[in-house]
Amino acid sequence: MSEITIAEALNQALNHEMAIDENVVVMGEDVGVNGGVFRITKGLQERYGAERVMDTPLSETMISGMSIGMAAQGLKPVAEFQFMGFIYPGFDQIISHASRLRNRTRGRLTCPVVYRAPYGSGIHAPEHHSESTEALFAHIPGLRVVIPSSPARAYGLLLASIRDPDPVVFLEPKRLYRMMKQDVPDNGEALPLDQCFVLREGKDVTLVTWGAMIHETRQAAETLEAEGIEAEVIDVATIKPLDIETILKSVQKTGRCVVIHEAARTCGVGAEIVAQISEKGLMDLLAPMQRVTGYDTIMPYNKLEKHYMPSVGRILLAVKTVMEYV
């Protein structure tokens, strides 16, 4: 079995579902002939035809709206937005209709649509190409928000998202698309949604993160291990609904928690995690929780990009801060 990247794993998942379910269709700007801006849909139009892999006009409002109508009539559209920063024109359709269709029809209709978007920074892209605004979608009732961080999780979580009867916003950390490789058998086995993954066991501090920040967080955990500090690393994976029980179980064991995310600090998903730990696990804490995040400013252009993103050094500083409490 050959190792594949996250980009290849996503393509493998799409190909698997399209092969076994003729209702699965792919749509978006340049997804057909060109295979998508990051080549995630490469080869799919040649294999399944232009009726199932559709190049759309440059209209995010149309993409999000048309996919809702298709989903309501029995199809399973996977709609791609070229970058998360371009998704906002389609936001109204997603919030006002996709998220509400089940409730509006009292369960008569569902909306099995997956909205895929590359997100996050780290590739030296221009303005509007490096957004990390997952908290906007996590705030909306009726939406599920999923963020993979490895080839295996990209494959399994995308399968699960396509099979889910309700709308899923599937955000792909583009910095990781080709950063790592992993053996990913094309066996059609989905991974569970709404569940955190414990990537590393530890007893001294809990590090909670998702998406591309898994990379720096694991690096920090390795550095801490050399210093005699055992860090437990949790990949949230589905930020809405949040699997707070797995996080609480870890905090109960370690007594310390640091939450890391690339998005801006104020009202980020990290604030929700810290709030829930405070409400449900306060007496387990040995130290105040820390957040290591992006800044409350516009993502800078590429020369300053690395200064915006949480670094290994900032994560280590936060961990050492919580370890000062005994």
N, C-alpha and C positions, 0 to 999 in steps of 0.2 A: 504494500500500500504506500503510495507516495504522499508526502506531506503537502498541504495546501495552505494558502493564505486566507485571511478573512474574506477578501474579495472573491476568491475562488469558492469558498465555502457558501457564500451567499448565492452565487451563481448555481452551485450544485443543489442547494435547497430549492431554488426556483424551478430548476429543471426537473427535479424529482416530483414536485407537486403538480407541475404542468403535465407531466407524463401520466400521472395516475388520476388526475381530476380535470376533465375538459372545461370545467367552469372557472378554473383559475386563469386569469388574463393579466397581462402586464401592460402598463401604459405610462407615458411620460415623455418629456422632451428628449429626443435623440436616443431613446432606449432601444429602438429597433435596428435601423441600418447601422448606426454607430456603436451600438451596444452600451450606451450610457456614457456619461462623462468620465466615470471611473471604470468603465467596462464591466460593470456588475452583470449586465444583461447580455453580454457578448454571446453570439451564436443562437440565442433563443428565437429570434424572428426567422432565421433560416430553418430552424427545426420545427417551429409551430405555426409559422405563417403570420402575415400582417394583421389578420383579424384577431389574433390572440396576443400579439406583441405590437402594440400600437404607438407609433410616433404621433405626438399631439402637437398642436400649436403652442406657442410660448404664452400660455395662459394658465397660471396656477389656480385661478378661480374656476376655470373650466375643468381642469384635471380633478380638483377636489369635489366639485359638484357632480360631474358626470359619473365619477366612481361611486357616489352614493346611490344614484339612480340604478346603476348596474347591479350594485350589491343588493338593493331592495328587490330586484327582480330575479335573484337566484345565482348571479355570478359572484366570483370571489376576486375582485380586482386588487392588484398590487400596484399602487400608484407611486411613482417616483417623482420627488422634487429634487432638482439638480443639487441644490444646497439648502440647508436649513434656513439661511437668511433670505431665501426666495419664497418661503412657505407662507408668509403673512398675507398675501392677497387671497389665499385659499382658506385662511383662518376662519372667516365667517361661516363658510360651508361646513367646516369640521366641527366648530362649536355649536352652531345653530341647528344643524341637521344630522350629521353623522352621529354625534354623541347622544342625540335625543330621540333617534328614530324608534328604538325599542320602547322607550317610555311613552312617546307620543302616540304610538299605535297599540299601547297596552300589550306588547309582546307579539302582535300579529306580524310585524316585520322586524327583521334584524338588519344589521349593517356590517357584514363580514368583509370589511375593507382594511387593507394594510397600507398605511402611508409611510413610505420609506424616504429617508433624507440623510445624506452625509452631513455630519455636524462636528463642531469643534474646530480647534485651531491646530497649528503645527505643520502646515504645508506651505507657508508663506503666500497665502492667498490674498487677493485684494478685499476691499470693504464688502460687507454682507456675505462673505464666504466662510467666515470663521465663527459663526454664532454658536452659543451654548445656552439656549433659552428653553431647556426642557421643562423648567418649572411652570412656564405658561400653560403647557399641555397637562401637566400633572395636577393643576388646579381645577381642571374641567371634569365634572362628574360624567361618567359614561365613556371616558377614554381610558385606554390602557397604554402605558408608556414603557417601552422596552428598549434597553441599550446593551448590546452584546460587547464583549471585550476580548474574545478569543475566537479562533476558527471554529472550534467545536460548539461553543455557545452561539455563535452566529448561525450556524447550520441548524442546531436544535431549536433555538428560540424563533427563528424565522418560520420553520415548519409549524411550530405551535401557534404562531401569530396568524398565519394563513388559515389554519384550521379553526381559529377562534370565531365564534358567531358575532362578535361585536368589534367595533373599530379599534385598531391598534396603531399607535404612532411608533414607528420602528426607526430609531435613530442610530446611525452607524458612524462610529468615530473614525473619520477618514485618515487620521494620523496612523491608525493601526491597520489600515486596509492591507498593506503589504509589509508590515514590520516584522511579523512572526509567521511561522509555519507550524502545522500540527497535523497528525494523522486524524482524518475525519472520515470514517466509513459512511458511504452513501446508503444507509440502511433504512432511512425514513423514520428514524426514532426521534421524536420531538423531546425537547427538554421542558420541564414544568415552568409555566409562567407564574408570576406572583410569588417567586421564591428567591431568596438570596442564596449565593453559593459561597461556602467557606473555602477559600483558596489556600489558606495556611493556618495551622493551629498554633495557638500561643496562649500564655497564661498571664502576661504582664500588661498588655494594652490592646485594645481593639481598634483597628484601622478600617473605617468604612468608606467605600468609594465605588465608582462605576465608570464605565466607558474607558477613554484613553488614560485616565489617571491611575488605572490599575498598574500601568507600566512603572510610573514613578513610585507608587505605593509599595510595590513588591521590591523594588530596588532599596527603598528605605528600610523595609523589613529585614532584608539581608544584611544591611549595614548594622542595624540594631542587634541582630543575632550575634554578630562579631563582638559587640560590646556587652553581651550577656543579657540583652533584653529580648524576650520572646513576644513578638507581635502577632496577633491573630488578624488575618486579612479577609475582609468580607466584600464580595462583589454583589452589590444590590441587584443589578441586572434588570429587574422590573421596578422602576421607581414609583409606579402607580398601577395597581394597589401595592402598598409597601408591606413587605414581610418584616414587620417590626419584631416579631417573636424571635426570629433567628438572631437579630441584633441584640435584643434584650438578654437572650441566653448567653451570648458572648460577653456582654458587659457585666453580667452577674458573675462570670468567672474571672474577668480581668480587673474590674473596678475602675477602668480608665478607658476613655474613648476619644478618638480624633476622627473627624469627618473631613474628607478631602473631595473637592469637586472643582472643575474648571470654570463653571459658570460664576457670574458675579455673586458677591456675598449676600446682599440684602434680599430677603425673601427667596433664597435658593432652597433647593430640596434639602440641603444640609441643615437648614434651620428647622425644617419639619422633623427631621430625624432627632435632632437635639431636643426639640420640644417634647416629642413622644417619650424619649428616654427619661426626661425630667418628670413627666407625668406618671410613668409606669415603672421606672427603675431607679428613682432618685436615691433610695436607701442603699443601693448596691454600689454607688459611686464613691471612690476614694479621692477623686480630684475633680475640679471643674472641667467640663468638656471643652475641647478646642475645635475650631474650624480652620482649615487651610483651603482657601478659595481663590478664584479670580477676584479682580477689583471692580468696584462700582464705577466703571468707566467703559467707554467704547473700546472694543478690542483694537489694539493698535496695529499699525501696518507691520510688515514682516520683520523689520529691523529691531522692533521692540517686543515682538510677539513672545519671545522666550521669557521676558521679564514679567509678563502678565500671567503666564501659566504657573500653577503651583509647582515648585521644584522639590527635588529630593531634600535639599537643605532646609527648606521651609517645613517640610513634613517632620524631619528629624528634630527641628527646634520645637515644634508643637509637642512632639512625644516627650522630649526632655522636660518641657514645662509641666506636663501632667505627672511625670515620674518624680518630680520634686516633692510631691505630696506623699507622705508615708503614714 
